[in-house]
Structures are given as structure tokens and as C-alpha cells.
Amino acid sequence: MTEAALLDASAEFETGFVQKQDGIVRRVLVRDGAGGYADLVFFESAEAMEKVIEAEQDDEVCARFSSIMVDGGEYRVFEVLRTYE
């Protein structure tokens, strides 16, 4: 996978899935210094996150993007403790 292919898949995921979901506040695609990537998705609530994860199960666009991003089918969930802007 090239970074260009990842960016294309990310854009397709954004327009084909993310923008159609209620409860997603923000999404940030990041790269680390070792060639790894993460897709950070911020939700209005834990309930909103659960609904989006459920919707992902049957979505082809999501499946294509997840096949690139998700390592072993696992998600990591973090709770925001404080935001600095």
C-alpha cells in the first residue's frame, strides 16, 4: 500500500461513510515516524461511537478502508481527559 492509496481510501471513507453518520465530531488521519498510520475519530458520546461501529459492520466503503487501517480487526478506544487548543 502506498500513502497515495491510503489517502484515496481515506477520502472515499470520509465521503462514502463518515459524512453520513450522526455523532462523529472530527476525524484526523495521522502518520508516525516509523511508517504507521492511525485514523483518530472523535464522537459526541460513547453511544454515538457504538452506533457508528455497528453501522460499519455492513458497509463496503468502511470495509475497504478498515482493511487498510485496522490491524487484526481491533480498535483502540481512548477517553478524552482534557483538550488544549
PDB file of N, CA, C and O in Angstrom, chain B, residues numbered from 101:
ATOM      1  N   MET B 101       0.829  -1.169   0.000  1.00  0.00           N
ATOM      2  CA  MET B 101       0.000   0.000   0.000  1.00  0.00           C
ATOM      3  C   MET B 101       0.881   1.243   0.000  1.00  0.00           C
ATOM      4  O   MET B 101       1.829   1.348   0.779  1.00  0.00           O
ATOM      5  N   THR B 102       0.559   2.170  -0.872  1.00  0.00           N
ATOM      6  CA  THR B 102       1.269   3.439  -0.891  1.00  0.00           C
ATOM      7  C   THR B 102       0.489   4.459  -0.066  1.00  0.00           C
ATOM      8  O   THR B 102      -0.698   4.274   0.206  1.00  0.00           O
ATOM      9  N   GLU B 103       1.157   5.524   0.323  1.00  0.00           N
ATOM     10  CA  GLU B 103       0.464   6.573   1.062  1.00  0.00           C
ATOM     11  C   GLU B 103      -0.616   7.221   0.195  1.00  0.00           C
ATOM     12  O   GLU B 103      -1.669   7.606   0.704  1.00  0.00           O
ATOM     13  N   ALA B 104      -0.365   7.342  -1.098  1.00  0.00           N
ATOM     14  CA  ALA B 104      -1.372   7.905  -2.000  1.00  0.00           C
ATOM     15  C   ALA B 104      -2.630   7.037  -2.012  1.00  0.00           C
ATOM     16  O   ALA B 104      -3.745   7.560  -2.013  1.00  0.00           O
ATOM     17  N   ALA B 105      -2.457   5.713  -2.021  1.00  0.00           N
ATOM     18  CA  ALA B 105      -3.611   4.806  -1.984  1.00  0.00           C
ATOM     19  C   ALA B 105      -4.356   4.940  -0.664  1.00  0.00           C
ATOM     20  O   ALA B 105      -5.587   4.907  -0.636  1.00  0.00           O
ATOM     21  N   LEU B 106      -3.618   5.090   0.426  1.00  0.00           N
ATOM     22  CA  LEU B 106      -4.244   5.298   1.725  1.00  0.00           C
ATOM     23  C   LEU B 106      -5.051   6.590   1.740  1.00  0.00           C
ATOM     24  O   LEU B 106      -6.181   6.603   2.229  1.00  0.00           O
ATOM     25  N   LEU B 107      -4.496   7.665   1.217  1.00  0.00           N
ATOM     26  CA  LEU B 107      -5.208   8.942   1.184  1.00  0.00           C
ATOM     27  C   LEU B 107      -6.459   8.860   0.314  1.00  0.00           C
ATOM     28  O   LEU B 107      -7.488   9.447   0.651  1.00  0.00           O
ATOM     29  N   ASP B 108      -6.379   8.143  -0.791  1.00  0.00           N
ATOM     30  CA  ASP B 108      -7.565   7.946  -1.638  1.00  0.00           C
ATOM     31  C   ASP B 108      -8.639   7.158  -0.892  1.00  0.00           C
ATOM     32  O   ASP B 108      -9.816   7.516  -0.933  1.00  0.00           O
ATOM     33  N   ALA B 109      -8.232   6.085  -0.211  1.00  0.00           N
ATOM     34  CA  ALA B 109      -9.183   5.274   0.554  1.00  0.00           C
ATOM     35  C   ALA B 109      -9.776   6.081   1.701  1.00  0.00           C
ATOM     36  O   ALA B 109     -10.957   5.934   2.017  1.00  0.00           O
ATOM     37  N   SER B 110      -8.981   6.919   2.318  1.00  0.00           N
ATOM     38  CA  SER B 110      -9.456   7.763   3.407  1.00  0.00           C
ATOM     39  C   SER B 110     -10.491   8.771   2.911  1.00  0.00           C
ATOM     40  O   SER B 110     -11.499   9.012   3.575  1.00  0.00           O
ATOM     41  N   ALA B 111     -10.239   9.352   1.754  1.00  0.00           N
ATOM     42  CA  ALA B 111     -11.191  10.305   1.178  1.00  0.00           C
ATOM     43  C   ALA B 111     -12.499   9.611   0.818  1.00  0.00           C
ATOM     44  O   ALA B 111     -13.575  10.164   1.046  1.00  0.00           O
ATOM     45  N   GLU B 112     -12.418   8.406   0.258  1.00  0.00           N
ATOM     46  CA  GLU B 112     -13.623   7.643  -0.069  1.00  0.00           C
ATOM     47  C   GLU B 112     -14.398   7.298   1.211  1.00  0.00           C
ATOM     48  O   GLU B 112     -15.626   7.381   1.236  1.00  0.00           O
ATOM     49  N   PHE B 113     -13.686   6.918   2.256  1.00  0.00           N
ATOM     50  CA  PHE B 113     -14.306   6.601   3.537  1.00  0.00           C
ATOM     51  C   PHE B 113     -15.004   7.835   4.109  1.00  0.00           C
ATOM     52  O   PHE B 113     -16.113   7.737   4.634  1.00  0.00           O
ATOM     53  N   GLU B 114     -14.361   8.981   4.007  1.00  0.00           N
ATOM     54  CA  GLU B 114     -14.937  10.226   4.526  1.00  0.00           C
ATOM     55  C   GLU B 114     -16.257  10.566   3.838  1.00  0.00           C
ATOM     56  O   GLU B 114     -17.253  10.851   4.503  1.00  0.00           O
ATOM     57  N   THR B 115     -16.261  10.536   2.506  1.00  0.00           N
ATOM     58  CA  THR B 115     -17.472  10.931   1.775  1.00  0.00           C
ATOM     59  C   THR B 115     -18.505   9.810   1.691  1.00  0.00           C
ATOM     60  O   THR B 115     -19.708  10.067   1.683  1.00  0.00           O
ATOM     61  N   GLY B 116     -18.034   8.574   1.629  1.00  0.00           N
ATOM     62  CA  GLY B 116     -18.951   7.455   1.445  1.00  0.00           C
ATOM     63  C   GLY B 116     -19.526   6.878   2.724  1.00  0.00           C
ATOM     64  O   GLY B 116     -20.511   6.141   2.689  1.00  0.00           O
ATOM     65  N   PHE B 117     -18.910   7.213   3.866  1.00  0.00           N
ATOM     66  CA  PHE B 117     -19.400   6.663   5.131  1.00  0.00           C
ATOM     67  C   PHE B 117     -19.462   7.720   6.233  1.00  0.00           C
ATOM     68  O   PHE B 117     -20.537   7.985   6.771  1.00  0.00           O
ATOM     69  N   VAL B 118     -18.340   8.317   6.569  1.00  0.00           N
ATOM     70  CA  VAL B 118     -18.247   9.201   7.735  1.00  0.00           C
ATOM     71  C   VAL B 118     -19.257  10.343   7.678  1.00  0.00           C
ATOM     72  O   VAL B 118     -19.951  10.600   8.662  1.00  0.00           O
ATOM     73  N   GLN B 119     -19.348  11.021   6.554  1.00  0.00           N
ATOM     74  CA  GLN B 119     -20.240  12.182   6.450  1.00  0.00           C
ATOM     75  C   GLN B 119     -21.716  11.816   6.541  1.00  0.00           C
ATOM     76  O   GLN B 119     -22.563  12.694   6.700  1.00  0.00           O
ATOM     77  N   LYS B 120     -22.027  10.544   6.443  1.00  0.00           N
ATOM     78  CA  LYS B 120     -23.415  10.082   6.538  1.00  0.00           C
ATOM     79  C   LYS B 120     -23.787   9.651   7.957  1.00  0.00           C
ATOM     80  O   LYS B 120     -24.929   9.270   8.211  1.00  0.00           O
ATOM     81  N   GLN B 121     -22.829   9.711   8.875  1.00  0.00           N
ATOM     82  CA  GLN B 121     -23.058   9.230  10.238  1.00  0.00           C
ATOM     83  C   GLN B 121     -23.314  10.383  11.197  1.00  0.00           C
ATOM     84  O   GLN B 121     -22.616  11.397  11.157  1.00  0.00           O
ATOM     85  N   ASP B 122     -24.303  10.231  12.048  1.00  0.00           N
ATOM     86  CA  ASP B 122     -24.536  11.178  13.126  1.00  0.00           C
ATOM     87  C   ASP B 122     -23.585  10.847  14.269  1.00  0.00           C
ATOM     88  O   ASP B 122     -23.271   9.681  14.504  1.00  0.00           O
ATOM     89  N   GLY B 123     -23.136  11.861  14.968  1.00  0.00           N
ATOM     90  CA  GLY B 123     -22.339  11.645  16.164  1.00  0.00           C
ATOM     91  C   GLY B 123     -20.841  11.725  15.980  1.00  0.00           C
ATOM     92  O   GLY B 123     -20.107  11.690  16.968  1.00  0.00           O
ATOM     93  N   ILE B 124     -20.352  11.833  14.744  1.00  0.00           N
ATOM     94  CA  ILE B 124     -18.910  11.998  14.529  1.00  0.00           C
ATOM     95  C   ILE B 124     -18.618  13.493  14.531  1.00  0.00           C
ATOM     96  O   ILE B 124     -19.191  14.253  13.750  1.00  0.00           O
ATOM     97  N   VAL B 125     -17.723  13.899  15.416  1.00  0.00           N
ATOM     98  CA  VAL B 125     -17.382  15.309  15.572  1.00  0.00           C
ATOM     99  C   VAL B 125     -16.214  15.699  14.681  1.00  0.00           C
ATOM    100  O   VAL B 125     -16.215  16.758  14.054  1.00  0.00           O
ATOM    101  N   ARG B 126     -15.216  14.820  14.638  1.00  0.00           N
ATOM    102  CA  ARG B 126     -13.987  15.151  13.918  1.00  0.00           C
ATOM    103  C   ARG B 126     -13.248  13.860  13.606  1.00  0.00           C
ATOM    104  O   ARG B 126     -13.387  12.859  14.308  1.00  0.00           O
ATOM    105  N   ARG B 127     -12.464  13.903  12.546  1.00  0.00           N
ATOM    106  CA  ARG B 127     -11.648  12.753  12.150  1.00  0.00           C
ATOM    107  C   ARG B 127     -10.296  13.266  11.692  1.00  0.00           C
ATOM    108  O   ARG B 127     -10.222  14.227  10.926  1.00  0.00           O
ATOM    109  N   VAL B 128      -9.218  12.629  12.157  1.00  0.00           N
ATOM    110  CA  VAL B 128      -7.859  13.061  11.819  1.00  0.00           C
ATOM    111  C   VAL B 128      -7.048  11.830  11.442  1.00  0.00           C
ATOM    112  O   VAL B 128      -6.938  10.899  12.240  1.00  0.00           O
ATOM    113  N   LEU B 129      -6.483  11.810  10.247  1.00  0.00           N
ATOM    114  CA  LEU B 129      -5.604  10.729   9.804  1.00  0.00           C
ATOM    115  C   LEU B 129      -4.175  11.169  10.096  1.00  0.00           C
ATOM    116  O   LEU B 129      -3.752  12.237   9.653  1.00  0.00           O
ATOM    117  N   VAL B 130      -3.421  10.348  10.848  1.00  0.00           N
ATOM    118  CA  VAL B 130      -2.064  10.716  11.247  1.00  0.00           C
ATOM    119  C   VAL B 130      -1.071   9.639  10.827  1.00  0.00           C
ATOM    120  O   VAL B 130      -1.427   8.483  10.600  1.00  0.00           O
ATOM    121  N   ARG B 131       0.190  10.063  10.733  1.00  0.00           N
ATOM    122  CA  ARG B 131       1.288   9.161  10.379  1.00  0.00           C
ATOM    123  C   ARG B 131       2.361   9.291  11.452  1.00  0.00           C
ATOM    124  O   ARG B 131       2.646  10.393  11.921  1.00  0.00           O
ATOM    125  N   ASP B 132       2.956   8.162  11.842  1.00  0.00           N
ATOM    126  CA  ASP B 132       4.059   8.236  12.794  1.00  0.00           C
ATOM    127  C   ASP B 132       5.382   8.216  12.037  1.00  0.00           C
ATOM    128  O   ASP B 132       5.398   8.100  10.812  1.00  0.00           O
ATOM    129  N   GLY B 133       6.461   8.326  12.746  1.00  0.00           N
ATOM    130  CA  GLY B 133       7.777   8.368  12.118  1.00  0.00           C
ATOM    131  C   GLY B 133       8.301   7.021  11.658  1.00  0.00           C
ATOM    132  O   GLY B 133       9.363   6.942  11.041  1.00  0.00           O
ATOM    133  N   ALA B 134       7.557   5.955  11.956  1.00  0.00           N
ATOM    134  CA  ALA B 134       8.015   4.608  11.600  1.00  0.00           C
ATOM    135  C   ALA B 134       7.193   3.990  10.464  1.00  0.00           C
ATOM    136  O   ALA B 134       7.276   2.786  10.219  1.00  0.00           O
ATOM    137  N   GLY B 135       6.400   4.816   9.772  1.00  0.00           N
ATOM    138  CA  GLY B 135       5.611   4.310   8.657  1.00  0.00           C
ATOM    139  C   GLY B 135       4.238   3.787   9.034  1.00  0.00           C
ATOM    140  O   GLY B 135       3.557   3.180   8.207  1.00  0.00           O
ATOM    141  N   GLY B 136       3.827   4.013  10.261  1.00  0.00           N
ATOM    142  CA  GLY B 136       2.499   3.583  10.697  1.00  0.00           C
ATOM    143  C   GLY B 136       1.488   4.712  10.588  1.00  0.00           C
ATOM    144  O   GLY B 136       1.855   5.886  10.539  1.00  0.00           O
ATOM    145  N   TYR B 137       0.227   4.351  10.550  1.00  0.00           N
ATOM    146  CA  TYR B 137      -0.858   5.317  10.422  1.00  0.00           C
ATOM    147  C   TYR B 137      -1.929   5.030  11.459  1.00  0.00           C
ATOM    148  O   TYR B 137      -2.071   3.903  11.933  1.00  0.00           O
ATOM    149  N   ALA B 138      -2.681   6.070  11.804  1.00  0.00           N
ATOM    150  CA  ALA B 138      -3.835   5.912  12.683  1.00  0.00           C
ATOM    151  C   ALA B 138      -4.923   6.867  12.209  1.00  0.00           C
ATOM    152  O   ALA B 138      -4.640   7.970  11.740  1.00  0.00           O
ATOM    153  N   ASP B 139      -6.151   6.433  12.335  1.00  0.00           N
ATOM    154  CA  ASP B 139      -7.310   7.250  11.998  1.00  0.00           C
ATOM    155  C   ASP B 139      -8.001   7.576  13.316  1.00  0.00           C
ATOM    156  O   ASP B 139      -8.623   6.706  13.926  1.00  0.00           O
ATOM    157  N   LEU B 140      -7.894   8.820  13.752  1.00  0.00           N
ATOM    158  CA  LEU B 140      -8.476   9.251  15.019  1.00  0.00           C
ATOM    159  C   LEU B 140      -9.868   9.801  14.753  1.00  0.00           C
ATOM    160  O   LEU B 140     -10.031  10.744  13.979  1.00  0.00           O
ATOM    161  N   VAL B 141     -10.863   9.219  15.387  1.00  0.00           N
ATOM    162  CA  VAL B 141     -12.245   9.647  15.189  1.00  0.00           C
ATOM    163  C   VAL B 141     -12.788  10.090  16.541  1.00  0.00           C
ATOM    164  O   VAL B 141     -12.711   9.358  17.527  1.00  0.00           O
ATOM    165  N   PHE B 142     -13.337  11.298  16.570  1.00  0.00           N
ATOM    166  CA  PHE B 142     -13.902  11.862  17.786  1.00  0.00           C
ATOM    167  C   PHE B 142     -15.420  11.824  17.679  1.00  0.00           C
ATOM    168  O   PHE B 142     -15.991  12.222  16.664  1.00  0.00           O
ATOM    169  N   PHE B 143     -16.063  11.343  18.730  1.00  0.00           N
ATOM    170  CA  PHE B 143     -17.507  11.165  18.749  1.00  0.00           C
ATOM    171  C   PHE B 143     -18.151  12.062  19.797  1.00  0.00           C
ATOM    172  O   PHE B 143     -17.508  12.477  20.761  1.00  0.00           O
ATOM    173  N   GLU B 144     -19.424  12.353  19.593  1.00  0.00           N
ATOM    174  CA  GLU B 144     -20.186  13.143  20.562  1.00  0.00           C
ATOM    175  C   GLU B 144     -20.335  12.411  21.885  1.00  0.00           C
ATOM    176  O   GLU B 144     -20.374  13.037  22.944  1.00  0.00           O
ATOM    177  N   SER B 145     -20.418  11.083  21.827  1.00  0.00           N
ATOM    178  CA  SER B 145     -20.647  10.292  23.038  1.00  0.00           C
ATOM    179  C   SER B 145     -20.263   8.842  22.767  1.00  0.00           C
ATOM    180  O   SER B 145     -20.035   8.441  21.626  1.00  0.00           O
ATOM    181  N   ALA B 146     -20.200   8.075  23.839  1.00  0.00           N
ATOM    182  CA  ALA B 146     -19.930   6.641  23.699  1.00  0.00           C
ATOM    183  C   ALA B 146     -21.060   5.962  22.943  1.00  0.00           C
ATOM    184  O   ALA B 146     -20.820   5.035  22.169  1.00  0.00           O
ATOM    185  N   GLU B 147     -22.269   6.408  23.157  1.00  0.00           N
ATOM    186  CA  GLU B 147     -23.428   5.835  22.452  1.00  0.00           C
ATOM    187  C   GLU B 147     -23.320   6.093  20.953  1.00  0.00           C
ATOM    188  O   GLU B 147     -23.603   5.207  20.146  1.00  0.00           O
ATOM    189  N   ALA B 148     -22.912   7.304  20.579  1.00  0.00           N
ATOM    190  CA  ALA B 148     -22.735   7.627  19.157  1.00  0.00           C
ATOM    191  C   ALA B 148     -21.661   6.732  18.547  1.00  0.00           C
ATOM    192  O   ALA B 148     -21.817   6.246  17.427  1.00  0.00           O
ATOM    193  N   MET B 149     -20.574   6.514  19.280  1.00  0.00           N
ATOM    194  CA  MET B 149     -19.497   5.653  18.795  1.00  0.00           C
ATOM    195  C   MET B 149     -20.007   4.233  18.556  1.00  0.00           C
ATOM    196  O   MET B 149     -19.692   3.620  17.536  1.00  0.00           O
ATOM    197  N   GLU B 150     -20.787   3.720  19.485  1.00  0.00           N
ATOM    198  CA  GLU B 150     -21.326   2.370  19.339  1.00  0.00           C
ATOM    199  C   GLU B 150     -22.223   2.253  18.112  1.00  0.00           C
ATOM    200  O   GLU B 150     -22.180   1.242  17.412  1.00  0.00           O
ATOM    201  N   LYS B 151     -23.035   3.273  17.842  1.00  0.00           N
ATOM    202  CA  LYS B 151     -23.913   3.252  16.665  1.00  0.00           C
ATOM    203  C   LYS B 151     -23.104   3.275  15.375  1.00  0.00           C
ATOM    204  O   LYS B 151     -23.436   2.571  14.422  1.00  0.00           O
ATOM    205  N   VAL B 152     -22.053   4.071  15.339  1.00  0.00           N
ATOM    206  CA  VAL B 152     -21.211   4.137  14.140  1.00  0.00           C
ATOM    207  C   VAL B 152     -20.483   2.809  13.936  1.00  0.00           C
ATOM    208  O   VAL B 152     -20.414   2.307  12.814  1.00  0.00           O
ATOM    209  N   ILE B 153     -19.952   2.247  14.992  1.00  0.00           N
ATOM    210  CA  ILE B 153     -19.272   0.945  14.872  1.00  0.00           C
ATOM    211  C   ILE B 153     -20.242  -0.115  14.368  1.00  0.00           C
ATOM    212  O   ILE B 153     -19.868  -0.964  13.558  1.00  0.00           O
ATOM    213  N   GLU B 154     -21.470  -0.072  14.835  1.00  0.00           N
ATOM    214  CA  GLU B 154     -22.483  -1.016  14.351  1.00  0.00           C
ATOM    215  C   GLU B 154     -22.761  -0.805  12.863  1.00  0.00           C
ATOM    216  O   GLU B 154     -22.885  -1.772  12.112  1.00  0.00           O
ATOM    217  N   ALA B 155     -22.859   0.459  12.434  1.00  0.00           N
ATOM    218  CA  ALA B 155     -23.114   0.767  11.025  1.00  0.00           C
ATOM    219  C   ALA B 155     -21.949   0.332  10.142  1.00  0.00           C
ATOM    220  O   ALA B 155     -22.152  -0.015   8.979  1.00  0.00           O
ATOM    221  N   GLU B 156     -20.745   0.348  10.677  1.00  0.00           N
ATOM    222  CA  GLU B 156     -19.565  -0.050   9.907  1.00  0.00           C
ATOM    223  C   GLU B 156     -19.608  -1.519   9.498  1.00  0.00           C
ATOM    224  O   GLU B 156     -19.021  -1.897   8.484  1.00  0.00           O
ATOM    225  N   GLN B 157     -20.281  -2.332  10.263  1.00  0.00           N
ATOM    226  CA  GLN B 157     -20.256  -3.776  10.052  1.00  0.00           C
ATOM    227  C   GLN B 157     -20.751  -4.202   8.675  1.00  0.00           C
ATOM    228  O   GLN B 157     -20.284  -5.207   8.138  1.00  0.00           O
ATOM    229  N   ASP B 158     -21.682  -3.460   8.101  1.00  0.00           N
ATOM    230  CA  ASP B 158     -22.285  -3.852   6.820  1.00  0.00           C
ATOM    231  C   ASP B 158     -21.993  -2.873   5.691  1.00  0.00           C
ATOM    232  O   ASP B 158     -22.694  -2.878   4.680  1.00  0.00           O
ATOM    233  N   ASP B 159     -20.983  -2.043   5.841  1.00  0.00           N
ATOM    234  CA  ASP B 159     -20.715  -1.009   4.842  1.00  0.00           C
ATOM    235  C   ASP B 159     -19.473  -1.364   4.021  1.00  0.00           C
ATOM    236  O   ASP B 159     -18.404  -1.595   4.585  1.00  0.00           O
ATOM    237  N   GLU B 160     -19.609  -1.408   2.705  1.00  0.00           N
ATOM    238  CA  GLU B 160     -18.497  -1.783   1.819  1.00  0.00           C
ATOM    239  C   GLU B 160     -17.373  -0.764   1.826  1.00  0.00           C
ATOM    240  O   GLU B 160     -16.202  -1.142   1.827  1.00  0.00           O
ATOM    241  N   VAL B 161     -17.707   0.527   1.831  1.00  0.00           N
ATOM    242  CA  VAL B 161     -16.688   1.582   1.853  1.00  0.00           C
ATOM    243  C   VAL B 161     -15.868   1.472   3.132  1.00  0.00           C
ATOM    244  O   VAL B 161     -14.641   1.571   3.113  1.00  0.00           O
ATOM    245  N   CYS B 162     -16.562   1.267   4.228  1.00  0.00           N
ATOM    246  CA  CYS B 162     -15.887   1.114   5.517  1.00  0.00           C
ATOM    247  C   CYS B 162     -14.995  -0.123   5.514  1.00  0.00           C
ATOM    248  O   CYS B 162     -13.876  -0.081   6.026  1.00  0.00           O
ATOM    249  N   ALA B 163     -15.473  -1.204   4.952  1.00  0.00           N
ATOM    250  CA  ALA B 163     -14.689  -2.440   4.903  1.00  0.00           C
ATOM    251  C   ALA B 163     -13.391  -2.248   4.125  1.00  0.00           C
ATOM    252  O   ALA B 163     -12.345  -2.755   4.531  1.00  0.00           O
ATOM    253  N   ARG B 164     -13.449  -1.520   3.009  1.00  0.00           N
ATOM    254  CA  ARG B 164     -12.233  -1.278   2.218  1.00  0.00           C
ATOM    255  C   ARG B 164     -11.225  -0.459   3.023  1.00  0.00           C
ATOM    256  O   ARG B 164     -10.039  -0.787   3.052  1.00  0.00           O
ATOM    257  N   PHE B 165     -11.695   0.603   3.673  1.00  0.00           N
ATOM    258  CA  PHE B 165     -10.786   1.442   4.447  1.00  0.00           C
ATOM    259  C   PHE B 165     -10.259   0.685   5.666  1.00  0.00           C
ATOM    260  O   PHE B 165      -9.073   0.771   5.983  1.00  0.00           O
ATOM    261  N   SER B 166     -11.117  -0.042   6.338  1.00  0.00           N
ATOM    262  CA  SER B 166     -10.706  -0.796   7.525  1.00  0.00           C
ATOM    263  C   SER B 166      -9.672  -1.856   7.189  1.00  0.00           C
ATOM    264  O   SER B 166      -8.790  -2.143   7.999  1.00  0.00           O
ATOM    265  N   SER B 167      -9.771  -2.438   6.004  1.00  0.00           N
ATOM    266  CA  SER B 167      -8.800  -3.460   5.618  1.00  0.00           C
ATOM    267  C   SER B 167      -7.393  -2.878   5.507  1.00  0.00           C
ATOM    268  O   SER B 167      -6.405  -3.600   5.642  1.00  0.00           O
ATOM    269  N   ILE B 168      -7.306  -1.590   5.265  1.00  0.00           N
ATOM    270  CA  ILE B 168      -6.009  -0.915   5.206  1.00  0.00           C
ATOM    271  C   ILE B 168      -5.566  -0.471   6.597  1.00  0.00           C
ATOM    272  O   ILE B 168      -4.396  -0.604   6.955  1.00  0.00           O
ATOM    273  N   MET B 169      -6.509   0.058   7.379  1.00  0.00           N
ATOM    274  CA  MET B 169      -6.168   0.722   8.636  1.00  0.00           C
ATOM    275  C   MET B 169      -6.163  -0.176   9.865  1.00  0.00           C
ATOM    276  O   MET B 169      -5.318   0.004  10.742  1.00  0.00           O
ATOM    277  N   VAL B 170      -7.054  -1.111   9.955  1.00  0.00           N
ATOM    278  CA  VAL B 170      -7.234  -1.848  11.205  1.00  0.00           C
ATOM    279  C   VAL B 170      -6.303  -3.047  11.246  1.00  0.00           C
ATOM    280  O   VAL B 170      -6.324  -3.892  10.350  1.00  0.00           O
ATOM    281  N   ASP B 171      -5.502  -3.115  12.270  1.00  0.00           N
ATOM    282  CA  ASP B 171      -4.552  -4.205  12.450  1.00  0.00           C
ATOM    283  C   ASP B 171      -5.222  -5.346  13.202  1.00  0.00           C
ATOM    284  O   ASP B 171      -5.435  -5.257  14.411  1.00  0.00           O
ATOM    285  N   GLY B 172      -5.550  -6.408  12.495  1.00  0.00           N
ATOM    286  CA  GLY B 172      -6.154  -7.560  13.141  1.00  0.00           C
ATOM    287  C   GLY B 172      -7.599  -7.351  13.553  1.00  0.00           C
ATOM    288  O   GLY B 172      -8.116  -8.102  14.380  1.00  0.00           O
ATOM    289  N   GLY B 173      -8.262  -6.350  12.996  1.00  0.00           N
ATOM    290  CA  GLY B 173      -9.666  -6.111  13.305  1.00  0.00           C
ATOM    291  C   GLY B 173      -9.915  -5.486  14.665  1.00  0.00           C
ATOM    292  O   GLY B 173     -11.043  -5.512  15.157  1.00  0.00           O
ATOM    293  N   GLU B 174      -8.893  -4.929  15.277  1.00  0.00           N
ATOM    294  CA  GLU B 174      -9.047  -4.345  16.604  1.00  0.00           C
ATOM    295  C   GLU B 174      -9.063  -2.826  16.541  1.00  0.00           C
ATOM    296  O   GLU B 174      -8.324  -2.205  15.777  1.00  0.00           O
ATOM    297  N   TYR B 175      -9.927  -2.245  17.367  1.00  0.00           N
ATOM    298  CA  TYR B 175      -9.968  -0.805  17.545  1.00  0.00           C
ATOM    299  C   TYR B 175      -9.421  -0.485  18.920  1.00  0.00           C
ATOM    300  O   TYR B 175      -9.559  -1.279  19.851  1.00  0.00           O
ATOM    301  N   ARG B 176      -8.814   0.654  19.046  1.00  0.00           N
ATOM    302  CA  ARG B 176      -8.409   1.136  20.360  1.00  0.00           C
ATOM    303  C   ARG B 176      -9.284   2.339  20.677  1.00  0.00           C
ATOM    304  O   ARG B 176      -9.414   3.247  19.856  1.00  0.00           O
ATOM    305  N   VAL B 177      -9.874   2.349  21.844  1.00  0.00           N
ATOM    306  CA  VAL B 177     -10.766   3.425  22.253  1.00  0.00           C
ATOM    307  C   VAL B 177     -10.111   4.195  23.392  1.00  0.00           C
ATOM    308  O   VAL B 177      -9.680   3.618  24.390  1.00  0.00           O
ATOM    309  N   PHE B 178     -10.048   5.502  23.219  1.00  0.00           N
ATOM    310  CA  PHE B 178      -9.476   6.380  24.227  1.00  0.00           C
ATOM    311  C   PHE B 178     -10.550   7.339  24.707  1.00  0.00           C
ATOM    312  O   PHE B 178     -11.428   7.732  23.939  1.00  0.00           O
ATOM    313  N   GLU B 179     -10.482   7.710  25.960  1.00  0.00           N
ATOM    314  CA  GLU B 179     -11.388   8.715  26.512  1.00  0.00           C
ATOM    315  C   GLU B 179     -10.620  10.021  26.633  1.00  0.00           C
ATOM    316  O   GLU B 179      -9.521  10.050  27.188  1.00  0.00           O
ATOM    317  N   VAL B 180     -11.194  11.103  26.116  1.00  0.00           N
ATOM    318  CA  VAL B 180     -10.568  12.416  26.208  1.00  0.00           C
ATOM    319  C   VAL B 180     -10.643  12.898  27.655  1.00  0.00           C
ATOM    320  O   VAL B 180     -11.725  12.995  28.233  1.00  0.00           O
ATOM    321  N   LEU B 181      -9.498  13.193  28.221  1.00  0.00           N
ATOM    322  CA  LEU B 181      -9.453  13.707  29.586  1.00  0.00           C
ATOM    323  C   LEU B 181      -9.432  15.228  29.618  1.00  0.00           C
ATOM    324  O   LEU B 181     -10.046  15.850  30.485  1.00  0.00           O
ATOM    325  N   ARG B 182      -8.729  15.813  28.673  1.00  0.00           N
ATOM    326  CA  ARG B 182      -8.649  17.265  28.599  1.00  0.00           C
ATOM    327  C   ARG B 182      -8.217  17.651  27.181  1.00  0.00           C
ATOM    328  O   ARG B 182      -7.418  16.954  26.555  1.00  0.00           O
ATOM    329  N   THR B 183      -8.745  18.750  26.693  1.00  0.00           N
ATOM    330  CA  THR B 183      -8.396  19.253  25.367  1.00  0.00           C
ATOM    331  C   THR B 183      -7.739  20.609  25.514  1.00  0.00           C
ATOM    332  O   THR B 183      -8.223  21.462  26.258  1.00  0.00           O
ATOM    333  N   TYR B 184      -6.634  20.811  24.807  1.00  0.00           N
ATOM    334  CA  TYR B 184      -5.927  22.083  24.814  1.00  0.00           C
ATOM    335  C   TYR B 184      -5.949  22.633  23.404  1.00  0.00           C
ATOM    336  O   TYR B 184      -5.520  21.962  22.465  1.00  0.00           O
ATOM    337  N   GLU B 185      -6.440  23.835  23.248  1.00  0.00           N
ATOM    338  CA  GLU B 185      -6.454  24.449  21.912  1.00  0.00           C
ATOM    339  C   GLU B 185      -5.974  25.875  21.992  1.00  0.00           C
ATOM    340  O   GLU B 185      -5.912  26.564  20.973  1.00  0.00           O
TER     341      GLU B 185
END
